[in-house]
Amino acid sequence: MLMVTYGQAVLSFSTILLHASVIEQDGQGYAFLGKSGTGKSTHSRLWLLHIPNAALLNDDNPAIRWNRQLYNRIVNHLEKVVANVRIGQLTCLPDRTAAQLCYQKLTHHKNK
Protein backbone atom coordinates (compact mmCIF):
# COMPACT_ATOMS: atom_id res chain seq x y z
CA MET A 1 0.00 0.00 0.00
CA LEU A 2 2.89 2.33 0.73
CA MET A 3 4.21 1.96 -2.83
CA VAL A 4 0.78 2.80 -4.30
CA THR A 5 0.56 5.90 -2.11
CA TYR A 6 4.08 6.96 -3.05
CA GLY A 7 3.36 6.36 -6.74
CA GLN A 8 0.33 8.64 -6.59
CA ALA A 9 2.12 11.30 -4.53
CA VAL A 10 5.03 11.68 -6.96
CA LEU A 11 2.75 12.25 -9.95
CA SER A 12 2.43 15.92 -8.99
CA PHE A 13 6.24 16.14 -9.25
CA SER A 14 6.30 14.95 -12.88
CA THR A 15 7.43 11.50 -11.78
CA ILE A 16 5.98 8.09 -12.48
CA LEU A 17 6.80 4.70 -10.99
CA LEU A 18 7.04 1.69 -13.28
CA HIS A 19 6.94 -1.99 -12.40
CA ALA A 20 10.08 -2.84 -14.33
CA SER A 21 13.68 -3.91 -14.24
CA VAL A 22 15.99 -1.36 -15.86
CA ILE A 23 19.40 -1.96 -17.44
CA GLU A 24 21.82 0.71 -18.66
CA GLN A 25 24.14 -0.23 -21.48
CA ASP A 26 26.46 2.22 -23.22
CA GLY A 27 24.42 5.26 -22.18
CA GLN A 28 21.01 3.84 -23.10
CA GLY A 29 18.35 2.64 -20.69
CA TYR A 30 16.27 -0.48 -21.33
CA ALA A 31 13.17 -1.10 -19.20
CA PHE A 32 11.74 -4.60 -19.11
CA LEU A 33 8.10 -4.25 -18.05
CA GLY A 34 5.59 -6.92 -17.16
CA LYS A 35 3.50 -8.60 -14.53
CA SER A 36 5.11 -10.15 -11.47
CA GLY A 37 6.75 -13.45 -12.26
CA THR A 38 7.16 -12.90 -16.00
CA GLY A 39 10.97 -12.78 -15.94
CA LYS A 40 11.93 -9.09 -15.81
CA SER A 41 14.64 -9.61 -13.19
CA THR A 42 15.78 -12.83 -14.82
CA HIS A 43 16.17 -11.07 -18.16
CA SER A 44 18.10 -8.21 -16.55
CA ARG A 45 20.38 -10.72 -14.83
CA LEU A 46 21.03 -12.36 -18.20
CA TRP A 47 22.00 -8.99 -19.68
CA LEU A 48 24.41 -8.44 -16.78
CA LEU A 49 26.00 -11.83 -17.43
CA HIS A 50 26.10 -11.80 -21.23
CA ILE A 51 25.85 -8.26 -22.64
CA PRO A 52 29.03 -6.14 -22.46
CA ASN A 53 28.87 -2.92 -20.40
CA ALA A 54 25.40 -3.67 -19.00
CA ALA A 55 24.61 -2.34 -15.53
CA LEU A 56 21.51 -2.71 -13.37
CA LEU A 57 19.81 0.61 -12.61
CA ASN A 58 16.72 -0.65 -10.78
CA ASP A 59 15.15 -4.07 -10.40
CA ASP A 60 11.62 -3.36 -9.21
CA ASN A 61 10.09 0.13 -9.28
CA PRO A 62 12.17 2.75 -11.09
CA ALA A 63 11.00 6.33 -10.74
CA ILE A 64 11.07 8.29 -13.98
CA ARG A 65 10.84 12.09 -14.16
CA TRP A 66 9.56 13.94 -17.17
CA ASN A 67 8.85 17.42 -18.41
CA ARG A 68 6.17 18.60 -20.84
CA GLN A 69 8.45 18.30 -23.89
CA LEU A 70 9.47 14.79 -22.89
CA TYR A 71 5.85 13.85 -22.17
CA ASN A 72 4.73 15.09 -25.60
CA ARG A 73 7.56 13.17 -27.28
CA ILE A 74 6.57 10.01 -25.39
CA VAL A 75 2.92 10.37 -26.44
CA ASN A 76 3.91 10.99 -30.05
CA HIS A 77 6.17 7.93 -30.03
CA LEU A 78 3.48 5.78 -28.42
CA GLU A 79 1.02 6.79 -31.12
CA LYS A 80 3.55 5.69 -33.75
CA VAL A 81 4.24 2.45 -31.90
CA VAL A 82 0.56 1.57 -31.66
CA ALA A 83 0.05 2.37 -35.34
CA ASN A 84 3.19 0.76 -36.76
CA VAL A 85 4.85 -1.78 -34.50
CA ARG A 86 3.90 -5.39 -34.09
CA ILE A 87 4.17 -6.66 -30.55
CA GLY A 88 6.10 -9.87 -30.05
CA GLN A 89 6.62 -12.32 -27.26
CA LEU A 90 9.79 -14.26 -26.59
CA THR A 91 9.06 -17.94 -26.14
CA CYS A 92 12.65 -19.03 -25.62
CA LEU A 93 14.29 -20.27 -22.47
CA PRO A 94 15.61 -17.75 -19.93
CA ASP A 95 19.24 -18.16 -20.92
CA ARG A 96 22.15 -16.44 -22.66
CA THR A 97 20.50 -16.81 -26.08
CA ALA A 98 17.39 -14.95 -24.87
CA ALA A 99 19.45 -12.00 -23.62
CA GLN A 100 21.54 -11.87 -26.80
CA LEU A 101 18.47 -12.11 -29.06
CA CYS A 102 16.70 -9.31 -27.21
CA TYR A 103 19.84 -7.14 -27.23
CA GLN A 104 20.36 -7.69 -30.97
CA LYS A 105 16.74 -6.87 -31.81
CA LEU A 106 16.70 -3.75 -29.62
CA THR A 107 20.08 -2.38 -30.65
CA HIS A 108 20.53 -3.84 -34.16
CA HIS A 109 23.93 -5.30 -33.19
CA LYS A 110 25.29 -8.51 -34.59
CA ASN A 111 26.40 -11.24 -32.22
CA LYS A 112 30.16 -10.91 -31.66
Secondary structure, DSSP 8 states (H G I E B T S, - for coil): -HHHHHHHHGGGGTEEE-SEEEEEETTEEEEEE-STTSSHHHHHHHHHHHSTTEEEEESS--EEE--HHHHHHHHHHHHHHHHH-------S-SSHHHHHHHHHHHH-----
